[in-house]
């Protein structure tokens, strides 16, 4: 027999709040519900599924991660995709135009022109990726609390972190290059010695060792990228310095490396597919426009290079927010699992507690 809620003797009947089934709900926050476990009709249990923003406040699934990023981009197109378009307008177009003018007036050959174009494109791509990575941090943390982010508010949140973010990327790149140089030095020396001395044994040993080192580099790169994946997020969200952010990422990613590698690999496949869908039509449209304008002769290679560069940068601007946002949501998930961030967010949303983003607890 199902019993109603207990009421103290002498208390008025209205003291016991009831829902439609007579079960007391008390002061549950919106989105929470009471249920009954199987086989126990009179023992209510609390089963929260709180979702004040773009994702539920509990450990996240892969669908939660991708769904939250998609919702955040759709709800905040200006500080996500719009920020990248702004970078393109401010940096990319003048830089590409300057490189084209320089190649035409300096008398450099096609190889030097290609090298200069690649260098300019690399710098602009780095700026786009760095800025979008920085922007997705505050966009998604605001989204978890049910808020929308503006371009001005996002810029105010990230402008003081750009230098630390650039130093982090440069430091990680330098460490990666040093490790590659150290690992490749011995097999490369053996291969070169084999060619110079015409020794088949040294050459074969060098090539075999190069293949083995390459396999180690691929596996090690995946592992290290997973371990430091949260460092850029920690720089922006927790406002840490580069070294502290790396230590923070190493702590949060512990015991979750395989999951992080798998989700980041799947994300890269999805993003790469979308990039190709965007990139090739843009290149085709640009080539058709150049053909209709009758561009040929010396101007054709430079203008085709501009079209290719712009198509690549536009495809990045449309897809990098998704990959960067996935890393931010994985960071949030690890903090939920290891630090109880979901409980802190409940306190923030429903009880007015300070936001917990810059108050990390020690990972367990």
C-alpha positions in Angstrom: 0.0 0.0 0.0 1.4 3.4 -1.0 1.5 5.9 1.9 1.3 9.7 1.6 3.9 12.1 2.9 4.5 12.1 6.7 3.1 15.2 8.5 3.9 16.1 12.1 1.0 15.6 14.5 -1.0 18.9 14.8 0.5 20.4 11.6 -1.9 21.7 9.0 -2.4 19.5 5.9 -1.1 22.2 3.7 2.4 21.8 5.3 3.1 18.9 3.0 3.6 20.0 -0.6 2.4 17.4 -3.1 2.8 16.7 -6.7 0.3 15.0 -8.9 0.9 11.6 -7.4 1.0 12.7 -3.8 4.8 12.5 -3.4 6.5 15.4 -1.6 8.8 17.3 -3.8 10.2 19.8 -1.3 12.5 22.4 -2.7 13.9 20.6 -5.8 15.5 22.8 -8.4 14.0 22.9 -11.8 14.8 19.9 -13.9 15.1 17.5 -11.0 12.6 14.8 -10.3 11.8 12.2 -7.7 11.3 8.6 -8.6 10.9 5.2 -7.0 13.4 2.3 -7.4 12.0 -1.0 -8.7 10.4 -3.1 -6.0 10.1 -0.2 -3.5 7.0 1.8 -4.0 7.2 3.8 -0.8 10.9 4.8 -0.8 11.5 7.9 -3.0 15.0 8.5 -4.4 16.3 11.7 -5.9 17.3 11.4 -9.5 18.6 14.8 -10.8 18.9 15.6 -14.5 19.7 19.3 -14.2 20.3 21.1 -17.4 20.3 24.9 -16.9 22.4 25.4 -20.0 23.8 23.5 -23.0 24.7 20.3 -21.1 23.4 18.3 -18.1 25.2 18.8 -14.8 26.5 15.3 -14.6 29.3 13.2 -16.2 29.0 13.8 -19.9 28.6 11.3 -22.7 29.9 11.7 -26.2 26.5 12.9 -27.4 26.4 15.5 -24.5 29.9 16.8 -25.6 29.0 17.2 -29.3 25.5 18.4 -28.6 26.7 21.1 -26.2 29.3 22.4 -28.7 26.8 22.5 -31.5 24.2 24.4 -29.3 26.9 26.9 -28.2 28.0 27.6 -31.7 24.4 28.0 -32.9 23.5 30.3 -30.0 26.7 32.3 -30.1 27.8 32.6 -33.8 29.4 36.0 -33.3 32.0 35.2 -30.7 32.8 31.8 -32.3 32.7 31.8 -36.1 32.4 35.6 -36.2 35.7 36.0 -34.3 37.5 33.9 -36.9 36.0 36.0 -39.7 37.2 39.1 -37.9 40.7 37.7 -37.8 40.6 36.9 -41.5 39.5 40.5 -42.2 42.1 42.1 -40.0 45.1 39.8 -40.6 44.6 37.4 -43.4 43.5 39.6 -46.3 46.3 42.3 -45.8 48.9 39.6 -45.2 48.0 37.6 -48.4 47.8 40.8 -50.4 51.2 41.9 -49.1 52.7 38.6 -49.9 51.2 38.7 -53.4 52.5 42.2 -54.1 56.0 41.3 -52.8 56.2 38.2 -55.0 55.3 40.3 -58.1 57.6 43.2 -57.4 60.7 41.5 -55.9 61.4 39.3 -58.9 61.5 36.1 -56.7 61.0 32.7 -58.4 58.0 30.4 -57.9 59.7 28.4 -55.2 60.4 31.5 -53.1 56.9 32.8 -53.7 55.4 29.4 -52.5 57.6 29.4 -49.4 56.6 33.0 -48.5 52.9 32.1 -49.1 53.2 29.0 -46.8 54.8 31.1 -44.1 52.1 33.8 -44.2 49.4 31.1 -44.3 50.9 29.3 -41.3 51.0 32.5 -39.2 47.4 33.4 -40.0 46.2 29.8 -39.4 48.0 29.9 -36.0 46.2 33.2 -35.2 42.8 31.8 -36.2 43.2 28.6 -34.2 44.6 30.4 -31.1 41.8 33.0 -31.1 39.1 30.5 -31.6 40.5 28.2 -28.9 40.5 31.1 -26.5 37.0 32.2 -27.5 35.4 28.8 -27.0 36.4 28.7 -23.3 34.2 31.5 -22.0 31.5 30.7 -24.6 31.0 27.2 -23.3 31.5 28.0 -19.6 28.8 30.7 -19.9 26.6 28.2 -21.8 26.9 25.6 -19.0 25.3 28.3 -16.8 22.5 29.0 -19.3 23.9 32.2 -20.5 24.8 33.6 -24.0 28.1 35.1 -24.8 28.6 38.4 -26.7 31.6 39.2 -28.8 32.6 42.1 -26.5 32.3 40.0 -23.4 34.3 37.2 -24.9 37.0 39.6 -26.0 37.2 41.1 -22.5 37.6 37.5 -21.1 40.3 36.4 -23.4 42.3 39.5 -24.3 44.5 39.2 -21.2 45.2 35.5 -21.9 46.4 35.7 -25.5 50.0 36.2 -24.6 50.0 33.3 -22.2 48.2 31.2 -24.9 50.8 32.1 -27.5 53.7 31.3 -25.1 52.0 27.9 -24.3 51.7 27.0 -28.0 55.3 28.1 -28.8 56.6 26.2 -25.8 54.8 23.0 -26.7 56.0 23.3 -30.3 59.6 23.9 -29.2 59.5 20.8 -26.9 58.0 18.7 -29.7 60.7 19.8 -32.1 63.5 19.1 -29.6 62.1 15.6 -28.9 61.8 14.8 -32.6 65.4 16.0 -33.2 66.8 13.9 -30.4 64.9 10.8 -31.5 65.7 11.2 -35.2 69.4 12.1 -34.8 70.8 8.6 -34.5 68.8 6.9 -37.3 69.4 9.8 -39.6 73.1 9.8 -38.9 73.2 6.0 -39.6 71.4 6.5 -42.9 73.6 9.3 -44.0 76.7 7.4 -43.0 75.5 4.4 -45.0 75.0 6.6 -48.1 78.4 8.3 -47.8 80.3 5.1 -47.1 78.2 3.0 -49.5 77.6 0.6 -46.7 74.3 -1.3 -47.2 74.4 -2.5 -43.6 74.4 1.0 -42.2 71.8 2.2 -44.6 69.4 -0.6 -43.8 70.0 -0.1 -40.1 69.3 3.6 -40.4 66.1 3.1 -42.4 64.8 0.4 -40.1 65.5 2.5 -37.1 63.9 5.5 -38.8 60.7 3.5 -39.3 60.7 2.3 -35.6 61.3 5.9 -34.4 58.5 7.2 -36.6 56.1 4.7 -35.0 57.2 5.7 -31.6 56.8 9.4 -32.5 53.2 8.8 -33.8 52.2 6.9 -30.6 54.0 9.4 -28.3 52.5 12.3 -30.1 49.0 11.0 -29.6 49.7 10.4 -25.9 51.3 13.8 -25.3 48.6 15.7 -27.1 46.0 14.0 -25.0 47.9 14.8 -21.8 48.2 18.5 -22.6 44.9 18.9 -24.4 43.4 20.9 -21.5 46.3 23.3 -21.1 44.9 26.0 -23.5 41.5 25.7 -21.7 43.2 26.1 -18.3 45.1 29.2 -19.6 41.8 30.9 -20.6 39.2 29.5 -18.1 41.3 29.2 -15.0 43.6 32.1 -16.0 46.8 30.0 -15.3 50.2 30.6 -16.7 51.6 28.3 -19.4 53.6 26.0 -17.0 50.8 25.8 -14.4 48.3 25.1 -17.2 50.4 22.2 -18.4 50.6 20.7 -14.9 46.8 21.2 -14.6 46.2 19.4 -17.8 48.5 16.5 -16.8 46.6 16.1 -13.6 43.1 16.3 -15.2 43.9 13.9 -18.1 45.4 11.2 -15.8 43.6 7.8 -16.2 41.5 9.2 -19.1 44.1 9.2 -21.9 42.5 6.5 -24.0 39.1 8.2 -23.9 40.6 11.6 -24.7 42.6 10.1 -27.6 39.5 8.3 -29.0 37.2 11.3 -28.8 39.8 13.7 -30.3 40.5 11.3 -33.1 36.8 11.0 -33.9 36.4 14.8 -33.7 39.3 15.3 -36.1 37.7 12.9 -38.6 34.4 14.8 -38.5 36.1 18.2 -38.7 38.3 17.1 -41.6 35.3 15.8 -43.5 33.4 19.1 -43.0 36.5 21.1 -44.0 36.8 19.3 -47.3 33.1 19.9 -48.0 33.6 23.6 -47.5 37.1 23.9 -49.0 36.7 22.3 -52.4 33.6 24.1 -53.5 35.2 27.4 -52.5 38.3 26.6 -54.5 36.2 25.6 -57.5 34.1 28.8 -57.3 37.3 30.9 -57.1 38.8 29.1 -60.1 35.7 29.7 -62.1 35.6 33.4 -61.2 39.2 33.8 -62.2 38.6 32.0 -65.5 35.6 34.2 -66.3 37.7 37.3 -65.5 40.3 36.1 -68.0 43.1 36.0 -65.5 46.2 34.4 -67.0 49.9 34.9 -67.5 52.0 36.0 -64.5 49.1 37.0 -62.4 47.4 33.5 -62.4 49.6 31.6 -60.0 49.5 34.4 -57.3 45.7 34.8 -57.6 45.1 31.1 -57.5 47.3 30.9 -54.4 45.1 33.6 -52.8 41.9 31.7 -53.6 43.3 28.5 -52.1 44.5 30.3 -49.0 41.2 32.0 -48.4 39.3 28.8 -49.0 41.4 27.0 -46.5 41.1 29.8 -43.9 37.3 30.0 -44.3 37.0 26.2 -43.9 39.1 26.5 -40.7 37.0 29.4 -39.4 33.9 27.3 -39.7 35.2 24.1 -38.2 37.9 25.0 -35.6 35.2 26.1 -33.1 33.9 22.6 -33.0 37.2 20.9 -32.4 38.3 23.5 -29.8 34.9 23.4 -28.1 35.1 19.6 -27.9 38.3 20.0 -25.9 36.6 22.5 -23.6 33.7 20.1 -22.9 36.1 17.2 -22.3 37.8 19.5 -19.8 34.5 20.2 -18.1 33.7 16.5 -18.0 37.0 15.6 -16.3 36.4 18.3 -13.7 32.9 16.9 -13.1 34.2 13.4 -12.7 37.3 14.2 -10.6 36.4 17.4 -8.7 32.6 17.4 -8.4 32.3 20.5 -10.7 28.6 19.6 -11.3 27.8 20.1 -7.6 29.6 23.5 -7.6 27.7 24.5 -10.7 24.4 23.6 -9.1 25.3 25.8 -6.1 26.1 28.6 -8.6 22.9 28.3 -10.6 20.4 27.7 -7.9 22.0 29.2 -4.8 24.0 32.1 -6.1 27.5 30.7 -5.1 30.5 32.2 -6.9 31.4 30.6 -10.3 33.8 27.7 -9.8 35.8 28.0 -12.9 38.8 29.8 -11.4 38.7 27.8 -8.2 39.9 24.4 -9.2 40.1 21.7 -6.6 42.9 19.1 -6.4 42.2 16.3 -8.9 41.8 12.9 -7.4 
